[in-house]
Amino acid sequence: MKVFFIFETMTEFQKYIQRYLDLIPSENWIEEMKLTGTYTLEIYGSLTPDLEEYAYAEGKWTLKELLQHLIDAERIFVYRALRFARKDKTELAGWDEELYAKHYFSTERNLKSLTDEFETVRKSSVIFFENLNRTQLTETGIANGNEISVETLGKLIVGHNIHHLNIINERYLQS
């Protein structure tokens, strides 16, 4: 188990983040960002039309909504990383993923449109993080009332993606 935070006691936020970071299978998180992006596109590319709007339980997101969630989360994490990497110390607000989900209107979009968007966002994220230097990666800022580093935000994109890939494999594709 990899530990990215070294504290005597972790805050609830650090514990929450750590559960995602622990999912990253190697130290090369930028390569893992590329691999998880490819794997996500492979899964979504193999979905049958009946699975696109499938949710494994009442009140759970459909597979299309889940992909939109990954896109939105990644955009938000990269935006935060950009601000902090550029030494912007303005505290950033949190976001309500359930509120966003109520306004996805994913049924109005086709899956190809969503996968194209995901692919573009991921490619942009990879290029962004690949071109940050060590100083920029260690910059920190406050988002949703918690301090977080640029590098941790990049790793969070990867771990969050893996978390949802696990859910897709366990709850959507096994049903």
MOSUL-V870596 format. One record per pair of residues at least 24 apart in sequence whose C-alpha atoms are under 8 Angstrom apart, sorted by sequence separation. I is the first residue (numbers start at 1). J is the second residue. If there is no record, write none. Layout:
i=I j=J
i=I j=J
This chain:
i=129 j=154
i=69 j=97
i=69 j=100
i=69 j=101
i=65 j=101
i=68 j=104
i=68 j=106
i=65 j=104
i=65 j=106
i=64 j=106
i=64 j=107
i=68 j=114
i=71 j=117
i=75 j=121
i=64 j=111
i=67 j=114
i=71 j=118
i=74 j=121
i=78 j=125
i=85 j=132
i=67 j=115
i=70 j=118
i=74 j=122
i=94 j=143
i=95 j=144
i=64 j=114
i=68 j=118
i=71 j=121
i=86 j=136
i=91 j=141
i=92 j=142
i=93 j=143
i=94 j=144
i=67 j=118
i=74 j=125
i=85 j=136
i=90 j=141
i=91 j=142
i=92 j=143
i=93 j=144
i=94 j=145
i=84 j=136
i=85 j=137
i=87 j=139
i=89 j=141
i=90 j=142
i=91 j=143
i=92 j=144
i=93 j=145
i=88 j=141
i=89 j=142
i=91 j=144
i=92 j=145
i=53 j=107
i=85 j=139
i=91 j=145
i=84 j=139
i=85 j=140
i=84 j=140
i=84 j=141
i=52 j=111
i=80 j=143
i=84 j=149
i=85 j=150
i=84 j=150
i=44 j=111
i=81 j=149
i=82 j=150
i=81 j=150
i=80 j=150
i=81 j=151
i=44 j=115
i=81 j=153
i=80 j=153
i=81 j=154
i=41 j=115
i=78 j=153
i=77 j=153
i=78 j=154
i=77 j=154
i=41 j=119
i=77 j=156
i=77 j=157
i=37 j=119
i=74 j=157
i=73 j=157
i=37 j=122
i=34 j=122
i=33 j=122
i=34 j=123
i=70 j=160
i=70 j=161
i=34 j=126
i=33 j=126
i=30 j=126
i=66 j=164
i=30 j=129
i=30 j=130
i=63 j=168
i=63 j=172
i=56 j=171
i=56 j=172
i=55 j=172
i=54 j=172
i=56 j=175
i=36 j=158
i=30 j=154
i=33 j=157
i=29 j=154
i=30 j=155
i=33 j=158
i=36 j=161
i=40 j=165
i=29 j=155
i=32 j=158
i=36 j=162
i=29 j=158
i=24 j=155
i=13 j=146
i=21 j=155
i=24 j=158
i=21 j=156
i=24 j=159
i=20 j=156
i=23 j=159
i=21 j=158
i=22 j=159
i=21 j=159
i=24 j=162
i=17 j=156
i=20 j=159
i=23 j=162
i=20 j=160
i=23 j=163
i=20 j=162
i=20 j=163
